[in-house]
Amino acid sequence: MRGRTQRLVLRDSGPRRLICVPFAGGSARSFTRLARELGEDWSVVAVQPPPPPGGHGRPPRPGDPEPLALTALAEDYLRVLDGDLRGPGLLLGHSLGAAVAHEMARLRGADWPLDLRVVLSAPPAMGASGGLHELTDHQLLYTARQRGILPELPVSDDFVVRMLLPDFRRDLAVLRDGWHPAPVPASLALLGGTEDEACPPGTLTALAEQVGADSCGLVPGGHLYVVDRAAESAAALRAIDSGQSLLSPEAWRRASRRPA
């Protein structure tokens, strides 16, 4: 086990529950604005990924332990969030976090709470991670920016490469053995961004069939809409929780075939 995974309370005010699993390069605090936008009816907790060996921002060295693989990370999160995994509410996993949230539901199996719905938000590509974690630093920086999976920050490329990419690369390595979506014993909803290059609407349509999702929805914005468009993301989550406003997979397919 690398370091210590933590649980962070972002809001403790309401009877409904949102549990957040972060994206590659993200943290528990990535969901702070989303928690604020949800309102007083919600309590929000998020999981803080385990730190890499030697601390954040340090490139891997010979002898460092391997980053946790998908199943091991999901088991770790289940342990840390055990007391939170109850409804009524939602488990939200964004990007890499969507694969981890799906694996958490798979591992818990028939014991998954009926009133805790799983939201797969901007999930990663099905199968392996595409070898992103094997690219050189500058190749990874370019590709991540092209796909919108790394936030634009007012810092130099050198700072990003030295201080941010090591953690981002380790997070991507979680999917080194791939992710293979399938139905799980939980109610699933899918979310995507209208301008998401990494997870376009067509990808959500295919994934909905793979996992047997109940509904699909779009939030304005690119891949990191949960951060950049927190108000719209909160509205979509409230709709999912209330069972309203999102398209069923069948309606989504009809809409995607409709001429422009």
N, C-alpha and C positions, 0 to 999 in steps of 0.2 A: 504494500500500500504506500503510495507516495503522499506524505504529509497527511493533513487532516481536512476532510470535507466538513463544511459548516452549513448551518441553517441560519438564515437571516430573516427577521420579521420586518417587512416594509410597511405594513399597515395592520393595526389591530383594533378594528372598530365595528365590524359587522358580522352577521350570522353566516353570510355566504363566503366561500373560501376559494382563493386562487393560489395555486402552487406553481411556481415558475422554474423551468429548467433552461439554463442559458445556452446561447449559441457559441460557436468557436470564437475565441477571443473575448467573449463576454463574461460577465460576472453576475452575482446576485443583484448588485446595484444597477445593472443595466435596465431593470424593470421598475426603477423608482418612479419615473414619470407615469408609467402605466398604472401603477398602484394609486397614485394621486388622482388620476383621471377616473378611476373606477367608482369612486365615491364612498360614502360612509356605510353603505350596506355590505361592504366587502372587507374581509381580512385577507392580507396578502403575505405569503412567505415565499422565499426563493432559496435555492441551494447554491452555495458558493463552491465551485469545483476545487478539488484538492490542489495545493500548490505544487509546482514542479520541483525536482531535486535542486537544492541550492538556492531556491527563491525565484521570484518572477524576473524575467528579463535576462536570464543567463542562458546562453546556448548550451545544448546538451554536450556532455563530456563522456569519454569512454568509461564504462563502469556504471553510468547512471541506469537506474531501473527503467524498463520500458513504460511508456504511458499506459494507463489502464485501457484495455479493450472494451468494446461496447457492453458486453454482458457484465463484466466486472464493475464498470462504472455504474451501470443500472443497479446492480446489487448494492453498491456503496450508497447510492442515493436513496434506495428503499430503506436502508438502515437509518440514515440520517433523518428522513422524512416520515418515519413510521407513524408517529403520532399525528401527523397532518393528513395522512392519506385516508380521508373520510369526507363525505359530503355534508350538506349539499354544496356543490361547487365544481371547479374545473382544475385539471392538471394541464398546464400549458407548456409545451416544449417547442422552442423556436430553432429552426435550422438543424444544426447538430443535435440540439436539445429535443427536437421532435423524434429523432431516431432513438434517443435515450428514453424518452417518455413512453414510446411504443414498447420498447424492451422491458421497461418497468412493469407495464400492464401485462405483458406476456409472461414474465417471471412470476408475478403474483397470481395469475390465473384466475380460477373460479372464486378466489377470495377478494377479488377487486370489488370495491364498494359500488353498488348499483347507481348511487346518486353522485358519483364522482366521474364526470365526463372527461375524456382525454381529447385535447385539441392539438393536432399536429399542424404547426404553423411554419410555412415556408420550408417544408422538409427537404433533406438532402436528396441527391439523385439516388435512385434505387441501385442496389448492388454495391460495389466497392467505391471508395472515395475518389477514384480517378487518378490516384497517385499525386494529388496536390501536395501532400506533405513531403514528397520526394523532390520537388522542384528546388532550384537554387533560390536564394533569398530574393533576388531581383525578379526572377520569373514568377515566384509566388506573389510578390507584391503587385506586379502588373496584372496577373490573372485574377487575383482577389479583388482588385479595384474594378477590373472590367466586369466582373460578375456582381459587384456590389456587396460582397460578403465581408468586406473589411471597411469600417467606417472611415470617411474622410476627416482627417484631424488637422488642425493648424500647426503641424510640426513638420520637420524635415524628413525626407525619405530615409536619411541615415538614422534618425531617431527611431523611426518605425522599425527599420531592419534590426537595430540593436536591442531595442527595449520591448517591442510588441510582437514581432514575428516569432521569437522562440516559443512563447506561450501559445500563439495561434497555431503554429506548426504541431505542437504536442496535442492540442485539441483535435486537429484534423486527423491525427494518427489514431484516434479512437475508432475511426471507421476503416482502419487498414485491412480488416478481415471482411468488410462489407456490411451492408444492411439489407435485409431481405424481408420487406413488409408482407404481412399476412394478417388475417382477422385475429383479434384478441378478445377475451371475455370482458370487454368494456365498450361503452358507447363512444364512437369516434366522430369528430368533426374535423374538417380541413380548412385552413386559411391560407391565402396567398396574397401577394402584392400585385397590383395592376401593372406595375412596371418592373417586376422582378425578373431579371435576366437569369438568375440561378435556378428559380423555380417558377416557370411561367404557368399560366392557367392550364395549358394542355397537360403538363406534368401532374397537376392536381387531379385532373380527370382520370388519368391512368391510375394514379395512386388510390383514388377513391374506390375503384374497382378491386384493386389488390387487397385493401384492408377492410372493405365492407363499410365504408363511412356512411353515416346518416345524412350528412349535409356538407356543402362546400360554400365558401364565401371568399370575397375579395376585399382587401383594404387598400385605399389609395396609397401609392408609393412603391419604393423599391424593396430590396430584400430585407432591410433592417427597419421595416415599418413599425415594429413594436417599440422602437426607440424614437424614430423620426416622426411618426404619426401616432403618438400615444392616444390622443383623444379618439381618433377613428378606430384604433385597435380596441380601446376599451368599449366603444359602442358595439363592435362586432362580438366581443366576448359576452357582453350583456345579452345580446340577441341569441347567441348560442345557448347561454344558460337558461333563457326563458323559452327556448324552443321556437323562436320566431325569426323571420326575415331572411334566413339563409336558404339557398336552393338545395333541393335534394340532388344526388348525383345524376338522376335521370333528367331533371330540369336543367342542370348544368350542361349536360351533353347536348340537349336540344338547343340551348342558348349559344353554345360554342359553334354549332353548325349553321346558325342563322346567318344569312348574307348580311354584310355590313351596309 
